[in-house]
């Protein structure tokens, strides 16, 4: 599994994941509703792809924001 995400992209995804976690748990907006679960799902996807450094959709579309 080759990395296809650069450090800026990975950092941005972590920030977005943290914001989404705040929306899911910290605001009460959509508490335990669709917004809550959707925010959790997207935050988890962004966090995992950021830690791993590989985005499956980038691979499908031939995008590489990292070096090499």
C-alpha positions as YAML, in Angstrom:
chain: A
units: angstrom
residues:
- id: 1
  name: UNK
  ca: [0.00, 0.00, 0.00]
- id: 2
  name: UNK
  ca: [1.78, 3.13, -1.24]
- id: 3
  name: UNK
  ca: [1.16, 6.46, 0.40]
- id: 4
  name: UNK
  ca: [-0.54, 9.01, -1.80]
- id: 5
  name: UNK
  ca: [-1.10, 11.84, 0.67]
- id: 6
  name: UNK
  ca: [1.30, 14.63, 1.55]
- id: 7
  name: UNK
  ca: [1.81, 16.14, 5.01]
- id: 8
  name: UNK
  ca: [-0.42, 19.17, 4.33]
- id: 9
  name: UNK
  ca: [-3.27, 16.96, 3.14]
- id: 10
  name: UNK
  ca: [-2.87, 14.65, 6.12]
- id: 11
  name: UNK
  ca: [-2.80, 17.55, 8.57]
- id: 12
  name: UNK
  ca: [-5.90, 19.11, 7.02]
- id: 13
  name: UNK
  ca: [-7.77, 15.83, 7.35]
- id: 14
  name: UNK
  ca: [-6.85, 15.54, 11.04]
- id: 15
  name: UNK
  ca: [-8.13, 19.09, 11.65]
- id: 16
  name: UNK
  ca: [-11.39, 18.33, 9.83]
- id: 17
  name: UNK
  ca: [-11.75, 15.06, 11.78]
- id: 18
  name: UNK
  ca: [-11.33, 16.91, 15.08]
- id: 19
  name: UNK
  ca: [-13.91, 19.53, 14.04]
- id: 20
  name: UNK
  ca: [-16.35, 16.78, 13.09]
- id: 21
  name: UNK
  ca: [-15.80, 15.05, 16.43]
- id: 22
  name: UNK
  ca: [-16.60, 18.34, 18.14]
- id: 23
  name: UNK
  ca: [-19.78, 18.63, 16.07]
- id: 24
  name: UNK
  ca: [-20.73, 15.05, 16.95]
- id: 25
  name: UNK
  ca: [-20.06, 15.23, 20.68]
- id: 26
  name: UNK
  ca: [-19.58, 18.83, 21.74]
- id: 27
  name: UNK
  ca: [-22.50, 20.71, 20.28]
- id: 28
  name: UNK
  ca: [-25.60, 18.60, 20.78]
- id: 29
  name: UNK
  ca: [-26.45, 19.41, 17.16]
- id: 30
  name: UNK
  ca: [-28.25, 16.32, 15.93]
- id: 31
  name: UNK
  ca: [-27.52, 14.46, 19.16]
- id: 32
  name: UNK
  ca: [-27.59, 10.74, 18.34]
- id: 33
  name: UNK
  ca: [-29.34, 11.57, 15.08]
- id: 34
  name: UNK
  ca: [-28.24, 11.36, 11.48]
- id: 35
  name: UNK
  ca: [-25.87, 14.34, 11.77]
- id: 36
  name: UNK
  ca: [-24.16, 12.78, 14.78]
- id: 37
  name: UNK
  ca: [-23.51, 9.45, 13.08]
- id: 38
  name: UNK
  ca: [-22.56, 11.02, 9.75]
- id: 39
  name: UNK
  ca: [-20.05, 13.30, 11.48]
- id: 40
  name: UNK
  ca: [-18.57, 10.30, 13.34]
- id: 41
  name: UNK
  ca: [-18.30, 8.25, 10.15]
- id: 42
  name: UNK
  ca: [-16.59, 11.00, 8.16]
- id: 43
  name: UNK
  ca: [-14.28, 11.84, 11.08]
- id: 44
  name: UNK
  ca: [-13.23, 8.18, 11.36]
- id: 45
  name: UNK
  ca: [-12.55, 7.93, 7.62]
- id: 46
  name: UNK
  ca: [-10.51, 11.14, 7.62]
- id: 47
  name: UNK
  ca: [-8.55, 10.10, 10.71]
- id: 48
  name: UNK
  ca: [-7.72, 6.63, 9.39]
- id: 49
  name: UNK
  ca: [-6.70, 7.83, 5.92]
- id: 50
  name: UNK
  ca: [-4.57, 10.54, 7.49]
- id: 51
  name: UNK
  ca: [-2.75, 8.17, 9.84]
- id: 52
  name: UNK
  ca: [-2.22, 5.56, 7.12]
- id: 53
  name: UNK
  ca: [-1.31, 8.19, 4.49]
- id: 54
  name: UNK
  ca: [-3.33, 6.54, 1.76]
- id: 55
  name: UNK
  ca: [-6.71, 7.58, 0.38]
- id: 56
  name: UNK
  ca: [-8.52, 4.95, -1.71]
- id: 57
  name: UNK
  ca: [-10.36, 7.60, -3.73]
- id: 58
  name: UNK
  ca: [-7.06, 9.29, -4.58]
- id: 59
  name: UNK
  ca: [-5.84, 5.96, -5.91]
- id: 60
  name: UNK
  ca: [-8.96, 5.49, -8.06]
- id: 61
  name: UNK
  ca: [-8.58, 8.96, -9.60]
- id: 62
  name: UNK
  ca: [-4.78, 8.86, -9.84]
- id: 63
  name: UNK
  ca: [-4.19, 11.72, -7.38]
- id: 64
  name: UNK
  ca: [-0.97, 11.90, -5.37]
- id: 65
  name: UNK
  ca: [-0.41, 14.89, -3.07]
- id: 66
  name: UNK
  ca: [2.77, 13.45, -1.57]
- id: 67
  name: UNK
  ca: [6.27, 13.12, -2.91]
- id: 68
  name: UNK
  ca: [6.87, 10.27, -5.33]
...
